């Protein structure tokens, strides 16, 4: 969340939204999005790195996040991921 707040002014400038519109949008989005603490991701980093080392190292963060969430699903259109992770 701190990264989103860090870039709030930039987002406001680029989007043309008012601060009130931005806050309403963020409130709505956060009803449907779970923010995962960095510590949860770091706990699964090595396992995710091992899984992804021969697929795509840039996707380690997504797999590490999914590993930390019970019953999570990784939805991707990346061909290199399809059918490789279960």
PDB file of N, CA, C and O in Angstrom:
ATOM      1  N   UNK A   1       0.822  -1.196   0.000  1.00  0.00           N
ATOM      2  CA  UNK A   1       0.000   0.000   0.000  1.00  0.00           C
ATOM      3  C   UNK A   1       0.865   1.258   0.000  1.00  0.00           C
ATOM      4  O   UNK A   1       0.493   2.283  -0.572  1.00  0.00           O
ATOM      5  N   UNK A   2       2.038   1.163   0.658  1.00  0.00           N
ATOM      6  CA  UNK A   2       2.893   2.347   0.719  1.00  0.00           C
ATOM      7  C   UNK A   2       3.380   2.768  -0.664  1.00  0.00           C
ATOM      8  O   UNK A   2       3.594   3.956  -0.908  1.00  0.00           O
ATOM      9  N   UNK A   3       3.557   1.806  -1.572  1.00  0.00           N
ATOM     10  CA  UNK A   3       3.989   2.166  -2.937  1.00  0.00           C
ATOM     11  C   UNK A   3       2.879   2.910  -3.665  1.00  0.00           C
ATOM     12  O   UNK A   3       3.139   3.844  -4.422  1.00  0.00           O
ATOM     13  N   UNK A   4       1.647   2.492  -3.432  1.00  0.00           N
ATOM     14  CA  UNK A   4       0.518   3.178  -4.065  1.00  0.00           C
ATOM     15  C   UNK A   4       0.448   4.610  -3.546  1.00  0.00           C
ATOM     16  O   UNK A   4       0.277   5.554  -4.318  1.00  0.00           O
ATOM     17  N   UNK A   5       0.580   4.760  -2.240  1.00  0.00           N
ATOM     18  CA  UNK A   5       0.551   6.110  -1.661  1.00  0.00           C
ATOM     19  C   UNK A   5       1.744   6.942  -2.136  1.00  0.00           C
ATOM     20  O   UNK A   5       1.619   8.144  -2.374  1.00  0.00           O
ATOM     21  N   UNK A   6       2.883   6.297  -2.268  1.00  0.00           N
ATOM     22  CA  UNK A   6       4.094   7.000  -2.700  1.00  0.00           C
ATOM     23  C   UNK A   6       3.889   7.666  -4.064  1.00  0.00           C
ATOM     24  O   UNK A   6       4.400   8.758  -4.314  1.00  0.00           O
ATOM     25  N   UNK A   7       3.139   6.998  -4.940  1.00  0.00           N
ATOM     26  CA  UNK A   7       2.940   7.502  -6.300  1.00  0.00           C
ATOM     27  C   UNK A   7       1.588   8.172  -6.502  1.00  0.00           C
ATOM     28  O   UNK A   7       1.171   8.390  -7.640  1.00  0.00           O
ATOM     29  N   UNK A   8       0.904   8.500  -5.422  1.00  0.00           N
ATOM     30  CA  UNK A   8      -0.427   9.100  -5.542  1.00  0.00           C
ATOM     31  C   UNK A   8      -0.411  10.378  -6.384  1.00  0.00           C
ATOM     32  O   UNK A   8      -1.246  10.538  -7.274  1.00  0.00           O
ATOM     33  N   UNK A   9       0.516  11.276  -6.116  1.00  0.00           N
ATOM     34  CA  UNK A   9       0.574  12.533  -6.887  1.00  0.00           C
ATOM     35  C   UNK A   9       0.795  12.258  -8.375  1.00  0.00           C
ATOM     36  O   UNK A   9       0.177  12.892  -9.230  1.00  0.00           O
ATOM     37  N   UNK A  10       1.669  11.322  -8.670  1.00  0.00           N
ATOM     38  CA  UNK A  10       1.947  10.952 -10.057  1.00  0.00           C
ATOM     39  C   UNK A  10       0.682  10.389 -10.714  1.00  0.00           C
ATOM     40  O   UNK A  10       0.343  10.751 -11.841  1.00  0.00           O
ATOM     41  N   UNK A  11      -0.007   9.503 -10.000  1.00  0.00           N
ATOM     42  CA  UNK A  11      -1.235   8.905 -10.527  1.00  0.00           C
ATOM     43  C   UNK A  11      -2.290   9.983 -10.764  1.00  0.00           C
ATOM     44  O   UNK A  11      -2.984   9.967 -11.780  1.00  0.00           O
ATOM     45  N   UNK A  12      -2.404  10.905  -9.837  1.00  0.00           N
ATOM     46  CA  UNK A  12      -3.374  11.996  -9.998  1.00  0.00           C
ATOM     47  C   UNK A  12      -3.057  12.832 -11.235  1.00  0.00           C
ATOM     48  O   UNK A  12      -3.955  13.158 -12.012  1.00  0.00           O
ATOM     49  N   UNK A  13      -1.795  13.178 -11.417  1.00  0.00           N
ATOM     50  CA  UNK A  13      -1.394  13.973 -12.587  1.00  0.00           C
ATOM     51  C   UNK A  13      -1.689  13.239 -13.887  1.00  0.00           C
ATOM     52  O   UNK A  13      -2.280  13.802 -14.808  1.00  0.00           O
ATOM     53  N   UNK A  14      -1.273  11.976 -13.954  1.00  0.00           N
ATOM     54  CA  UNK A  14      -1.421  11.198 -15.188  1.00  0.00           C
ATOM     55  C   UNK A  14      -2.881  10.844 -15.489  1.00  0.00           C
ATOM     56  O   UNK A  14      -3.285  10.800 -16.651  1.00  0.00           O
ATOM     57  N   UNK A  15      -3.660  10.596 -14.450  1.00  0.00           N
ATOM     58  CA  UNK A  15      -5.030  10.143 -14.655  1.00  0.00           C
ATOM     59  C   UNK A  15      -6.022  11.286 -14.838  1.00  0.00           C
ATOM     60  O   UNK A  15      -7.069  11.118 -15.462  1.00  0.00           O
ATOM     61  N   UNK A  16      -5.684  12.438 -14.294  1.00  0.00           N
ATOM     62  CA  UNK A  16      -6.626  13.547 -14.346  1.00  0.00           C
ATOM     63  C   UNK A  16      -7.712  13.448 -13.285  1.00  0.00           C
ATOM     64  O   UNK A  16      -8.651  14.244 -13.279  1.00  0.00           O
ATOM     65  N   UNK A  17      -7.591  12.481 -12.394  1.00  0.00           N
ATOM     66  CA  UNK A  17      -8.563  12.325 -11.316  1.00  0.00           C
ATOM     67  C   UNK A  17      -8.350  13.398 -10.251  1.00  0.00           C
ATOM     68  O   UNK A  17      -7.237  13.887 -10.060  1.00  0.00           O
ATOM     69  N   UNK A  18      -9.421  13.752  -9.568  1.00  0.00           N
ATOM     70  CA  UNK A  18      -9.284  14.607  -8.398  1.00  0.00           C
ATOM     71  C   UNK A  18      -8.886  13.705  -7.230  1.00  0.00           C
ATOM     72  O   UNK A  18      -8.992  12.481  -7.319  1.00  0.00           O
ATOM     73  N   UNK A  19      -8.432  14.312  -6.144  1.00  0.00           N
ATOM     74  CA  UNK A  19      -8.065  13.526  -4.968  1.00  0.00           C
ATOM     75  C   UNK A  19      -9.272  12.757  -4.446  1.00  0.00           C
ATOM     76  O   UNK A  19      -9.134  11.618  -4.001  1.00  0.00           O
ATOM     77  N   UNK A  20     -10.440  13.362  -4.496  1.00  0.00           N
ATOM     78  CA  UNK A  20     -11.663  12.691  -4.034  1.00  0.00           C
ATOM     79  C   UNK A  20     -11.991  11.488  -4.924  1.00  0.00           C
ATOM     80  O   UNK A  20     -12.336  10.419  -4.421  1.00  0.00           O
ATOM     81  N   UNK A  21     -11.885  11.663  -6.235  1.00  0.00           N
ATOM     82  CA  UNK A  21     -12.145  10.552  -7.161  1.00  0.00           C
ATOM     83  C   UNK A  21     -11.139   9.419  -6.950  1.00  0.00           C
ATOM     84  O   UNK A  21     -11.499   8.242  -6.961  1.00  0.00           O
ATOM     85  N   UNK A  22      -9.897   9.789  -6.762  1.00  0.00           N
ATOM     86  CA  UNK A  22      -8.837   8.809  -6.526  1.00  0.00           C
ATOM     87  C   UNK A  22      -9.124   8.001  -5.263  1.00  0.00           C
ATOM     88  O   UNK A  22      -9.016   6.775  -5.267  1.00  0.00           O
ATOM     89  N   UNK A  23      -9.489   8.692  -4.185  1.00  0.00           N
ATOM     90  CA  UNK A  23      -9.775   8.011  -2.922  1.00  0.00           C
ATOM     91  C   UNK A  23     -10.967   7.070  -3.051  1.00  0.00           C
ATOM     92  O   UNK A  23     -10.947   5.970  -2.499  1.00  0.00           O
ATOM     93  N   UNK A  24     -11.992   7.485  -3.765  1.00  0.00           N
ATOM     94  CA  UNK A  24     -13.155   6.611  -3.993  1.00  0.00           C
ATOM     95  C   UNK A  24     -12.749   5.387  -4.800  1.00  0.00           C
ATOM     96  O   UNK A  24     -13.162   4.268  -4.497  1.00  0.00           O
ATOM     97  N   UNK A  25     -11.941   5.603  -5.824  1.00  0.00           N
ATOM     98  CA  UNK A  25     -11.468   4.496  -6.657  1.00  0.00           C
ATOM     99  C   UNK A  25     -10.643   3.511  -5.837  1.00  0.00           C
ATOM    100  O   UNK A  25     -10.837   2.300  -5.948  1.00  0.00           O
ATOM    101  N   UNK A  26      -9.730   4.012  -5.019  1.00  0.00           N
ATOM    102  CA  UNK A  26      -8.891   3.142  -4.198  1.00  0.00           C
ATOM    103  C   UNK A  26      -9.734   2.359  -3.191  1.00  0.00           C
ATOM    104  O   UNK A  26      -9.489   1.174  -2.964  1.00  0.00           O
ATOM    105  N   UNK A  27     -10.714   3.012  -2.596  1.00  0.00           N
ATOM    106  CA  UNK A  27     -11.606   2.342  -1.644  1.00  0.00           C
ATOM    107  C   UNK A  27     -12.347   1.203  -2.332  1.00  0.00           C
ATOM    108  O   UNK A  27     -12.476   0.113  -1.775  1.00  0.00           O
ATOM    109  N   UNK A  28     -12.829   1.458  -3.535  1.00  0.00           N
ATOM    110  CA  UNK A  28     -13.548   0.428  -4.294  1.00  0.00           C
ATOM    111  C   UNK A  28     -12.616  -0.713  -4.671  1.00  0.00           C
ATOM    112  O   UNK A  28     -12.969  -1.879  -4.494  1.00  0.00           O
ATOM    113  N   UNK A  29     -11.444  -0.401  -5.184  1.00  0.00           N
ATOM    114  CA  UNK A  29     -10.487  -1.438  -5.586  1.00  0.00           C
ATOM    115  C   UNK A  29     -10.084  -2.319  -4.407  1.00  0.00           C
ATOM    116  O   UNK A  29     -10.005  -3.541  -4.535  1.00  0.00           O
ATOM    117  N   UNK A  30      -9.833  -1.703  -3.277  1.00  0.00           N
ATOM    118  CA  UNK A  30      -9.336  -2.451  -2.128  1.00  0.00           C
ATOM    119  C   UNK A  30     -10.398  -3.347  -1.494  1.00  0.00           C
ATOM    120  O   UNK A  30     -10.084  -4.167  -0.631  1.00  0.00           O
ATOM    121  N   UNK A  31     -11.629  -3.196  -1.911  1.00  0.00           N
ATOM    122  CA  UNK A  31     -12.674  -4.139  -1.480  1.00  0.00           C
ATOM    123  C   UNK A  31     -12.479  -5.493  -2.160  1.00  0.00           C
ATOM    124  O   UNK A  31     -12.914  -6.522  -1.643  1.00  0.00           O
ATOM    125  N   UNK A  32     -11.823  -5.486  -3.321  1.00  0.00           N
ATOM    126  CA  UNK A  32     -11.681  -6.687  -4.138  1.00  0.00           C
ATOM    127  C   UNK A  32     -10.250  -7.200  -4.237  1.00  0.00           C
ATOM    128  O   UNK A  32     -10.006  -8.245  -4.841  1.00  0.00           O
ATOM    129  N   UNK A  33      -9.311  -6.481  -3.655  1.00  0.00           N
ATOM    130  CA  UNK A  33      -7.899  -6.827  -3.757  1.00  0.00           C
ATOM    131  C   UNK A  33      -7.349  -7.071  -2.359  1.00  0.00           C
ATOM    132  O   UNK A  33      -7.587  -6.292  -1.436  1.00  0.00           O
ATOM    133  N   UNK A  34      -6.614  -8.162  -2.223  1.00  0.00           N
ATOM    134  CA  UNK A  34      -5.940  -8.422  -0.951  1.00  0.00           C
ATOM    135  C   UNK A  34      -4.482  -8.019  -1.105  1.00  0.00           C
ATOM    136  O   UNK A  34      -3.782  -8.520  -1.985  1.00  0.00           O
ATOM    137  N   UNK A  35      -4.034  -7.127  -0.259  1.00  0.00           N
ATOM    138  CA  UNK A  35      -2.635  -6.732  -0.263  1.00  0.00           C
ATOM    139  C   UNK A  35      -1.874  -7.711   0.620  1.00  0.00           C
ATOM    140  O   UNK A  35      -2.243  -7.943   1.771  1.00  0.00           O
ATOM    141  N   UNK A  36      -0.817  -8.278   0.072  1.00  0.00           N
ATOM    142  CA  UNK A  36      -0.047  -9.293   0.777  1.00  0.00           C
ATOM    143  C   UNK A  36       1.222  -8.648   1.332  1.00  0.00           C
ATOM    144  O   UNK A  36       2.005  -8.064   0.584  1.00  0.00           O
ATOM    145  N   UNK A  37       1.422  -8.756   2.648  1.00  0.00           N
ATOM    146  CA  UNK A  37       2.626  -8.164   3.240  1.00  0.00           C
ATOM    147  C   UNK A  37       3.901  -8.793   2.673  1.00  0.00           C
ATOM    148  O   UNK A  37       3.937  -9.985   2.368  1.00  0.00           O
ATOM    149  N   UNK A  38       4.917  -7.994   2.540  1.00  0.00           N
ATOM    150  CA  UNK A  38       6.205  -8.440   2.016  1.00  0.00           C
ATOM    151  C   UNK A  38       6.729  -9.655   2.768  1.00  0.00           C
ATOM    152  O   UNK A  38       7.311 -10.556   2.165  1.00  0.00           O
ATOM    153  N   UNK A  39       6.527  -9.685   4.081  1.00  0.00           N
ATOM    154  CA  UNK A  39       7.019 -10.800   4.895  1.00  0.00           C
ATOM    155  C   UNK A  39       6.402 -12.136   4.457  1.00  0.00           C
ATOM    156  O   UNK A  39       7.077 -13.165   4.468  1.00  0.00           O
ATOM    157  N   UNK A  40       5.140 -12.116   4.079  1.00  0.00           N
ATOM    158  CA  UNK A  40       4.485 -13.346   3.614  1.00  0.00           C
ATOM    159  C   UNK A  40       5.105 -13.834   2.309  1.00  0.00           C
ATOM    160  O   UNK A  40       5.278 -15.035   2.102  1.00  0.00           O
ATOM    161  N   UNK A  41       5.428 -12.908   1.450  1.00  0.00           N
ATOM    162  CA  UNK A  41       6.039 -13.253   0.162  1.00  0.00           C
ATOM    163  C   UNK A  41       7.450 -13.787   0.382  1.00  0.00           C
ATOM    164  O   UNK A  41       7.844 -14.785  -0.220  1.00  0.00           O
ATOM    165  N   UNK A  42       8.206 -13.118   1.245  1.00  0.00           N
ATOM    166  CA  UNK A  42       9.582 -13.526   1.516  1.00  0.00           C
ATOM    167  C   UNK A  42       9.670 -14.928   2.107  1.00  0.00           C
ATOM    168  O   UNK A  42      10.633 -15.648   1.843  1.00  0.00           O
ATOM    169  N   UNK A  43       8.676 -15.327   2.907  1.00  0.00           N
ATOM    170  CA  UNK A  43       8.673 -16.668   3.509  1.00  0.00           C
ATOM    171  C   UNK A  43       8.682 -17.774   2.453  1.00  0.00           C
ATOM    172  O   UNK A  43       9.211 -18.859   2.693  1.00  0.00           O
ATOM    173  N   UNK A  44       8.104 -17.504   1.299  1.00  0.00           N
ATOM    174  CA  UNK A  44       7.985 -18.518   0.244  1.00  0.00           C
ATOM    175  C   UNK A  44       8.916 -18.272  -0.934  1.00  0.00           C
ATOM    176  O   UNK A  44       8.836 -18.960  -1.951  1.00  0.00           O
ATOM    177  N   UNK A  45       9.798 -17.290  -0.793  1.00  0.00           N
ATOM    178  CA  UNK A  45      10.642 -16.876  -1.909  1.00  0.00           C
ATOM    179  C   UNK A  45      11.524 -18.006  -2.450  1.00  0.00           C
ATOM    180  O   UNK A  45      11.580 -18.218  -3.661  1.00  0.00           O
ATOM    181  N   UNK A  46      12.204 -18.722  -1.573  1.00  0.00           N
ATOM    182  CA  UNK A  46      13.126 -19.762  -2.041  1.00  0.00           C
ATOM    183  C   UNK A  46      12.395 -20.887  -2.783  1.00  0.00           C
ATOM    184  O   UNK A  46      12.867 -21.368  -3.813  1.00  0.00           O
ATOM    185  N   UNK A  47      11.245 -21.297  -2.251  1.00  0.00           N
ATOM    186  CA  UNK A  47      10.470 -22.342  -2.933  1.00  0.00           C
ATOM    187  C   UNK A  47       9.991 -21.851  -4.295  1.00  0.00           C
ATOM    188  O   UNK A  47      10.057 -22.588  -5.279  1.00  0.00           O
ATOM    189  N   UNK A  48       9.514 -20.625  -4.356  1.00  0.00           N
ATOM    190  CA  UNK A  48       9.045 -20.064  -5.623  1.00  0.00           C
ATOM    191  C   UNK A  48      10.196 -19.928  -6.617  1.00  0.00           C
ATOM    192  O   UNK A  48      10.033 -20.188  -7.809  1.00  0.00           O
ATOM    193  N   UNK A  49      11.339 -19.525  -6.123  1.00  0.00           N
ATOM    194  CA  UNK A  49      12.522 -19.381  -6.991  1.00  0.00           C
ATOM    195  C   UNK A  49      12.912 -20.732  -7.586  1.00  0.00           C
ATOM    196  O   UNK A  49      13.259 -20.829  -8.763  1.00  0.00           O
ATOM    197  N   UNK A  50      12.848 -21.767  -6.760  1.00  0.00           N
ATOM    198  CA  UNK A  50      13.165 -23.110  -7.229  1.00  0.00           C
ATOM    199  C   UNK A  50      12.159 -23.565  -8.307  1.00  0.00           C
ATOM    200  O   UNK A  50      12.545 -24.165  -9.310  1.00  0.00           O
ATOM    201  N   UNK A  51      10.885 -23.274  -8.088  1.00  0.00           N
ATOM    202  CA  UNK A  51       9.846 -23.639  -9.049  1.00  0.00           C
ATOM    203  C   UNK A  51      10.060 -22.912 -10.374  1.00  0.00           C
ATOM    204  O   UNK A  51       9.918 -23.502 -11.446  1.00  0.00           O
ATOM    205  N   UNK A  52      10.401 -21.629 -10.291  1.00  0.00           N
ATOM    206  CA  UNK A  52      10.445 -20.778 -11.481  1.00  0.00           C
ATOM    207  C   UNK A  52      11.819 -20.653 -12.137  1.00  0.00           C
ATOM    208  O   UNK A  52      11.937 -20.028 -13.191  1.00  0.00           O
ATOM    209  N   UNK A  53      12.861 -21.235 -11.536  1.00  0.00           N
ATOM    210  CA  UNK A  53      14.215 -20.998 -12.043  1.00  0.00           C
ATOM    211  C   UNK A  53      14.401 -21.360 -13.508  1.00  0.00           C
ATOM    212  O   UNK A  53      15.214 -20.737 -14.191  1.00  0.00           O
ATOM    213  N   UNK A  54      13.674 -22.344 -14.004  1.00  0.00           N
ATOM    214  CA  UNK A  54      13.816 -22.742 -15.409  1.00  0.00           C
ATOM    215  C   UNK A  54      12.642 -22.279 -16.268  1.00  0.00           C
ATOM    216  O   UNK A  54      12.532 -22.645 -17.438  1.00  0.00           O
ATOM    217  N   UNK A  55      11.776 -21.478 -15.678  1.00  0.00           N
ATOM    218  CA  UNK A  55      10.608 -21.005 -16.423  1.00  0.00           C
ATOM    219  C   UNK A  55      10.744 -19.510 -16.691  1.00  0.00           C
ATOM    220  O   UNK A  55      10.942 -19.092 -17.831  1.00  0.00           O
ATOM    221  N   UNK A  56      10.635 -18.707 -15.630  1.00  0.00           N
ATOM    222  CA  UNK A  56      10.770 -17.257 -15.776  1.00  0.00           C
ATOM    223  C   UNK A  56      11.054 -16.652 -14.406  1.00  0.00           C
ATOM    224  O   UNK A  56      10.156 -16.550 -13.569  1.00  0.00           O
ATOM    225  N   UNK A  57      12.281 -16.257 -14.181  1.00  0.00           N
ATOM    226  CA  UNK A  57      12.702 -15.725 -12.884  1.00  0.00           C
ATOM    227  C   UNK A  57      11.943 -14.455 -12.502  1.00  0.00           C
ATOM    228  O   UNK A  57      11.829 -14.139 -11.318  1.00  0.00           O
ATOM    229  N   UNK A  58      11.426 -13.730 -13.482  1.00  0.00           N
ATOM    230  CA  UNK A  58      10.682 -12.506 -13.195  1.00  0.00           C
ATOM    231  C   UNK A  58       9.322 -12.793 -12.557  1.00  0.00           C
ATOM    232  O   UNK A  58       8.706 -11.892 -11.988  1.00  0.00           O
ATOM    233  N   UNK A  59       8.852 -14.033 -12.647  1.00  0.00           N
ATOM    234  CA  UNK A  59       7.548 -14.395 -12.082  1.00  0.00           C
ATOM    235  C   UNK A  59       7.644 -14.991 -10.683  1.00  0.00           C
ATOM    236  O   UNK A  59       6.631 -15.422 -10.132  1.00  0.00           O
ATOM    237  N   UNK A  60       8.826 -15.026 -10.104  1.00  0.00           N
ATOM    238  CA  UNK A  60       9.012 -15.594  -8.771  1.00  0.00           C
ATOM    239  C   UNK A  60       8.099 -14.910  -7.759  1.00  0.00           C
ATOM    240  O   UNK A  60       7.499 -15.580  -6.918  1.00  0.00           O
ATOM    241  N   UNK A  61       7.988 -13.604  -7.828  1.00  0.00           N
ATOM    242  CA  UNK A  61       7.169 -12.870  -6.858  1.00  0.00           C
ATOM    243  C   UNK A  61       5.710 -13.322  -6.892  1.00  0.00           C
ATOM    244  O   UNK A  61       5.062 -13.389  -5.847  1.00  0.00           O
ATOM    245  N   UNK A  62       5.191 -13.630  -8.070  1.00  0.00           N
ATOM    246  CA  UNK A  62       3.791 -14.056  -8.172  1.00  0.00           C
ATOM    247  C   UNK A  62       3.592 -15.436  -7.556  1.00  0.00           C
ATOM    248  O   UNK A  62       2.592 -15.684  -6.882  1.00  0.00           O
ATOM    249  N   UNK A  63       4.542 -16.326  -7.788  1.00  0.00           N
ATOM    250  CA  UNK A  63       4.447 -17.678  -7.249  1.00  0.00           C
ATOM    251  C   UNK A  63       4.652 -17.646  -5.735  1.00  0.00           C
ATOM    252  O   UNK A  63       3.949 -18.346  -5.006  1.00  0.00           O
ATOM    253  N   UNK A  64       5.595 -16.851  -5.256  1.00  0.00           N
ATOM    254  CA  UNK A  64       5.829 -16.727  -3.816  1.00  0.00           C
ATOM    255  C   UNK A  64       4.579 -16.191  -3.118  1.00  0.00           C
ATOM    256  O   UNK A  64       4.241 -16.630  -2.018  1.00  0.00           O
ATOM    257  N   UNK A  65       3.913 -15.267  -3.741  1.00  0.00           N
ATOM    258  CA  UNK A  65       2.675 -14.721  -3.185  1.00  0.00           C
ATOM    259  C   UNK A  65       1.596 -15.790  -3.135  1.00  0.00           C
ATOM    260  O   UNK A  65       0.927 -15.954  -2.115  1.00  0.00           O
ATOM    261  N   UNK A  66       1.424 -16.513  -4.228  1.00  0.00           N
ATOM    262  CA  UNK A  66       0.400 -17.553  -4.294  1.00  0.00           C
ATOM    263  C   UNK A  66       0.651 -18.666  -3.284  1.00  0.00           C
ATOM    264  O   UNK A  66      -0.291 -19.201  -2.700  1.00  0.00           O
ATOM    265  N   UNK A  67       1.896 -19.008  -3.082  1.00  0.00           N
ATOM    266  CA  UNK A  67       2.230 -20.071  -2.122  1.00  0.00           C
ATOM    267  C   UNK A  67       1.826 -19.697  -0.697  1.00  0.00           C
ATOM    268  O   UNK A  67       1.563 -20.575   0.125  1.00  0.00           O
ATOM    269  N   UNK A  68       1.777 -18.435  -0.411  1.00  0.00           N
ATOM    270  CA  UNK A  68       1.433 -17.983   0.927  1.00  0.00           C
ATOM    271  C   UNK A  68      -0.044 -17.789   1.172  1.00  0.00           C
ATOM    272  O   UNK A  68      -0.453 -17.452   2.283  1.00  0.00           O
ATOM    273  N   UNK A  69      -0.852 -17.997   0.145  1.00  0.00           N
ATOM    274  CA  UNK A  69      -2.294 -17.798   0.269  1.00  0.00           C
ATOM    275  C   UNK A  69      -2.994 -19.134   0.070  1.00  0.00           C
ATOM    276  O   UNK A  69      -2.894 -19.748  -0.992  1.00  0.00           O
ATOM    277  N   UNK A  70      -3.692 -19.571   1.087  1.00  0.00           N
ATOM    278  CA  UNK A  70      -4.387 -20.848   1.039  1.00  0.00           C
ATOM    279  C   UNK A  70      -5.397 -20.866  -0.120  1.00  0.00           C
ATOM    280  O   UNK A  70      -6.153 -19.915  -0.315  1.00  0.00           O
ATOM    281  N   UNK A  71      -5.392 -21.961  -0.876  1.00  0.00           N
ATOM    282  CA  UNK A  71      -6.308 -22.163  -2.006  1.00  0.00           C
ATOM    283  C   UNK A  71      -6.189 -21.092  -3.088  1.00  0.00           C
ATOM    284  O   UNK A  71      -7.168 -20.776  -3.763  1.00  0.00           O
ATOM    285  N   UNK A  72      -4.998 -20.540  -3.249  1.00  0.00           N
ATOM    286  CA  UNK A  72      -4.822 -19.515  -4.274  1.00  0.00           C
ATOM    287  C   UNK A  72      -4.691 -20.145  -5.654  1.00  0.00           C
ATOM    288  O   UNK A  72      -4.364 -21.323  -5.800  1.00  0.00           O
ATOM    289  N   UNK A  73      -4.954 -19.328  -6.645  1.00  0.00           N
ATOM    290  CA  UNK A  73      -4.854 -19.748  -8.039  1.00  0.00           C
ATOM    291  C   UNK A  73      -4.054 -18.688  -8.775  1.00  0.00           C
ATOM    292  O   UNK A  73      -4.294 -17.493  -8.600  1.00  0.00           O
ATOM    293  N   UNK A  74      -3.107 -19.116  -9.595  1.00  0.00           N
ATOM    294  CA  UNK A  74      -2.369 -18.181 -10.447  1.00  0.00           C
ATOM    295  C   UNK A  74      -3.020 -18.232 -11.810  1.00  0.00           C
ATOM    296  O   UNK A  74      -3.041 -19.271 -12.470  1.00  0.00           O
ATOM    297  N   UNK A  75      -3.544 -17.110 -12.217  1.00  0.00           N
ATOM    298  CA  UNK A  75      -4.210 -17.014 -13.518  1.00  0.00           C
ATOM    299  C   UNK A  75      -3.286 -16.212 -14.425  1.00  0.00           C
ATOM    300  O   UNK A  75      -3.002 -15.043 -14.162  1.00  0.00           O
ATOM    301  N   UNK A  76      -2.825 -16.848 -15.487  1.00  0.00           N
ATOM    302  CA  UNK A  76      -1.878 -16.195 -16.377  1.00  0.00           C
ATOM    303  C   UNK A  76      -2.089 -16.663 -17.804  1.00  0.00           C
ATOM    304  O   UNK A  76      -2.445 -17.815 -18.053  1.00  0.00           O
ATOM    305  N   UNK A  77      -1.865 -15.761 -18.725  1.00  0.00           N
ATOM    306  CA  UNK A  77      -1.898 -16.127 -20.138  1.00  0.00           C
ATOM    307  C   UNK A  77      -0.492 -16.371 -20.677  1.00  0.00           C
ATOM    308  O   UNK A  77      -0.301 -16.560 -21.878  1.00  0.00           O
ATOM    309  N   UNK A  78       0.494 -16.363 -19.773  1.00  0.00           N
ATOM    310  CA  UNK A  78       1.872 -16.636 -20.195  1.00  0.00           C
ATOM    311  C   UNK A  78       1.988 -18.092 -20.616  1.00  0.00           C
ATOM    312  O   UNK A  78       1.716 -18.995 -19.824  1.00  0.00           O
ATOM    313  N   UNK A  79       2.386 -18.318 -21.846  1.00  0.00           N
ATOM    314  CA  UNK A  79       2.504 -19.684 -22.366  1.00  0.00           C
ATOM    315  C   UNK A  79       3.472 -20.530 -21.542  1.00  0.00           C
ATOM    316  O   UNK A  79       3.253 -21.726 -21.350  1.00  0.00           O
ATOM    317  N   UNK A  80       4.544 -19.899 -21.055  1.00  0.00           N
ATOM    318  CA  UNK A  80       5.553 -20.656 -20.314  1.00  0.00           C
ATOM    319  C   UNK A  80       5.056 -21.126 -18.949  1.00  0.00           C
ATOM    320  O   UNK A  80       5.706 -21.960 -18.319  1.00  0.00           O
ATOM    321  N   UNK A  81       3.927 -20.614 -18.479  1.00  0.00           N
ATOM    322  CA  UNK A  81       3.375 -21.069 -17.208  1.00  0.00           C
ATOM    323  C   UNK A  81       2.274 -22.108 -17.356  1.00  0.00           C
ATOM    324  O   UNK A  81       2.043 -22.900 -16.442  1.00  0.00           O
ATOM    325  N   UNK A  82       1.610 -22.115 -18.465  1.00  0.00           N
ATOM    326  CA  UNK A  82       0.462 -23.002 -18.650  1.00  0.00           C
ATOM    327  C   UNK A  82       0.832 -24.461 -18.422  1.00  0.00           C
ATOM    328  O   UNK A  82       1.717 -25.005 -19.082  1.00  0.00           O
ATOM    329  N   UNK A  83       0.137 -25.082 -17.475  1.00  0.00           N
ATOM    330  CA  UNK A  83       0.323 -26.496 -17.210  1.00  0.00           C
ATOM    331  C   UNK A  83       1.606 -26.864 -16.505  1.00  0.00           C
ATOM    332  O   UNK A  83       1.872 -28.052 -16.324  1.00  0.00           O
ATOM    333  N   UNK A  84       2.419 -25.900 -16.098  1.00  0.00           N
ATOM    334  CA  UNK A  84       3.710 -26.207 -15.498  1.00  0.00           C
ATOM    335  C   UNK A  84       3.665 -26.203 -13.971  1.00  0.00           C
ATOM    336  O   UNK A  84       4.480 -26.853 -13.317  1.00  0.00           O
ATOM    337  N   UNK A  85       2.711 -25.470 -13.412  1.00  0.00           N
ATOM    338  CA  UNK A  85       2.645 -25.328 -11.960  1.00  0.00           C
ATOM    339  C   UNK A  85       1.304 -25.870 -11.490  1.00  0.00           C
ATOM    340  O   UNK A  85       0.260 -25.539 -12.051  1.00  0.00           O
ATOM    341  N   UNK A  86       1.339 -26.692 -10.475  1.00  0.00           N
ATOM    342  CA  UNK A  86       0.098 -27.248  -9.932  1.00  0.00           C
ATOM    343  C   UNK A  86       0.107 -27.110  -8.426  1.00  0.00           C
ATOM    344  O   UNK A  86      -0.848 -27.516  -7.764  1.00  0.00           O
TER     345      UNK A  86
END
